[in-house]
Amino acid sequence: MVTPIRDILKAAVRGWGLEPAARLARAQAAWARLVGPAMAEASAPVALRGGRLLVGVTHPTVGQEIRLRRPHLVAALARELGEDVITEVVPVARRRLPAAAGGRSTTRVR
């Protein structure tokens, strides 16, 4: 029987202790789809610590929106990641966000 490459990669990630980084990468990839383009322009997942997903925000109103949508975001992330790893979404102020998929970084909203 042939083992699917996905299963081999999951085992390697787990064995090398890279699961948190892989989960963060999957949350980052899904973020714009979950929050919409306007919020994605001013926010991005920046770290995963335990069950807390830290989301960088470049404007206080975006942070407030994330706080208001927290239960929905946690549920949506669980569906996207296929597991209940993220238990809390916490906005954190950032001047710049990590480079977007298009290769550019987002700066502070004015």
N, C-alpha and C positions, 0 to 999 in steps of 0.2 A: 504494500500500500504506500502511496506517495503522500507525504505530509505537505499540506499547503504552505507556501512561502509566508503567508500572513501569520500562521501559527509559529513558524520558525523565528520570524522577526519578533513576535510578542515574547517568546521565551528568551531570546537574546536581550531584549530591552529589560525584561524583568531580572535576568541574571546579572546584567551589568549595572543595575540600580538606576536605570534611566527612565523609569515609569513616570515620576513627577514631570520631567522635562517633556516627555511624549504627551502627557495629558495637557500640559500648558500649550504645546504646539497645536494640539487638536482644538483646544478652546480658542486660541488665536485665529485659527483657520475658520472657525464657525462664527466668530463674533459678529462680523458685519451682517451675516445672514440672520442672526438672532435679534440684533438691535436696530437694524436698518441703516441705510447709508449716512443719514445725518448724524446719528449718535456715533457711528463707527468712525466718522471723520474726527471726532473730538475725544475718543476713548479707545482703549485697547488693553487686553489682559497683559500684565507685565510680570506677574509672579504667581506661583501656587505654593502656598505654605500650609501643610496639613490639608484641611478641607476648605481653606480660605483662598479664593481667587482674588488677587489684588488687581484692580483695573485702574490704569492710569487715566486721568481725565485732565483736559486742558482748560476747563471752565467749570466753575462751581455749579451752574445749573445742570450740567450733564451729570455731575456727581449726585445731585439731588434726584434726578430722574432715575439713575441706577438704584439709589436707595428705595425709591418708590416701587420700582419694578423688580426688586430683589427676589421675591418668591417665584415670580414668573421666570426670571433669568436662571435661578437655581434649577427649576424643573426643566427648562429648555436645554440647559447644559447637560443634565442627566440623560435626557433623550439623545442628545448629540454624541455624548461620550459613551453611551451604553452602560453607564454605571453611576452610582450615587456617590461619587468621590468628592464633588464640590458641594459643600453644605452652606457656604456663605459667599456673597459677592461684596467686596469692599472697595469703594472708590478711593483713590489716593491722588493727590494733586501732582501734576507733572508739567514742566514747561514744554517738553517734547515727548512724543510717543515713539515707540520703536518703529523702524522702517516698515511701511505697509508692503503688501504683496507686490505693489508696483515699483518698489525700490525707493520710494521717497519717504521722508519722515514728516510727521504732522507737527506743526508748531501751534503755539497758544492761539486760541480763538479770541478775537477782540470785539 
